[in-house]
C-alpha cells in the first residue's frame, strides 16, 4: 500500500495528473487495487502515480480513460506530463519544435531525437540519466508523436557520417537504429542526407544546430552545450545559419545515396557476421 500524500494540483503537470487520477477514481467508487485490476496493473502502481512518485505512460493513460470514461482527459494530460520531465533548459525548445512547420537540423554525433529508435535513445540517455531512464526515454519517444500528426512538420536532417559509425549501445542497437532510419525514407514530409567524411571541412564544424520555421512567426535558430540550450530569432544569425545549412545540404549525399550508405554501413559494420575462427599461428 502506497501512503497518500497531499498533492497541490497547481505545482506541476505531474501533480495535476496525480490529483485528477485520485479524484476521478474515488468519484467512480473504486479502490486502487480495483482500478488496477481493470487496467491490468497493480494497485501499488496506481498509488505511486497518485502520489506523484511514478510518471505515467501514454498506454497507462489511455487505459485509464477507457476504464474511468473520462473522454480522453488523461491521454491529453500525459503529453504535458512527459514534456515536463525533459530537462528544464530543453523544454522551451521542445515546445517550439512541436509548433514548427519546418525543421532543418544538422547532427554531428548522434541521430536526431525525433528519429531515434527506442533502444538507441535508451543507450544515449542512460549515460546521464540512469536513475530516471524509463521516464527520460518515454519523454523522448513522446516528442516523436509530432511526426505522426495529420499535419506533421517538414523534417530535413543532415547527419554526419560519424553518427553512423559511433557505436551507441552495441552492434545490435546500431543495426536496429540504422534499419529504423531506412524504414522512414519513404515518408512524405521527411528527408535525410548523410554528410560523408569525404566532404572534409564544412559549414557545420562548430557543431550540431537546428533551424525552426513557423507559420506566421519568425524563424528560430537552436544550438546547445552540455547543460543549456540557446535559441535566437536574430535575423543575422538566421541568415548566416540558413546559408550554412544550404551548404551542408549541397555537400551531403543525395537522399538516395545516403540511404545506400546507411544500408552499407548497417551490413558491413553491424551485420551478423560470424566471428573469425581461424587459428592464430
HELIX and SHEET records of a PDB file:
HELIX    1   1 UNK A   13  UNK A   27  1                                  15    
HELIX    2   2 UNK A   32  UNK A   38  1                                   7    
HELIX    3   3 UNK A   43  UNK A   50  1                                   8    
HELIX    4   4 UNK A   58  UNK A   68  1                                  11    
HELIX    5   5 UNK A   73  UNK A   84  1                                  12    
HELIX    6   6 UNK A   88  UNK A   99  1                                  12    
HELIX    7   7 UNK A  113  UNK A  115  5                                   3    
HELIX    8   8 UNK A  118  UNK A  125  1                                   8    
HELIX    9   9 UNK A  130  UNK A  132  5                                   3    
HELIX   10  10 UNK A  133  UNK A  143  1                                  11    
HELIX   11  11 UNK A  144  UNK A  148  5                                   5    
HELIX   12  12 UNK A  162  UNK A  165  1                                   4    
HELIX   13  13 UNK A  171  UNK A  183  1                                  13    
HELIX   14  14 UNK A  197  UNK A  199  5                                   3    
HELIX   15  15 UNK A  235  UNK A  251  1                                  17    
HELIX   16  16 UNK A  255  UNK A  270  1                                  16    
SHEET    1   A 6 UNK A 190  UNK A 195  0                                        
SHEET    2   A 6 UNK A 154  UNK A 160  1                                        
SHEET    3   A 6 UNK A 102  UNK A 107  1                                        
SHEET    4   A 6 UNK A 209  UNK A 213 -1                                        
SHEET    5   A 6 UNK A 220  UNK A 224 -1                                        
SHEET    6   A 6 UNK A 229  UNK A 232 -1                                        
END                                                                             
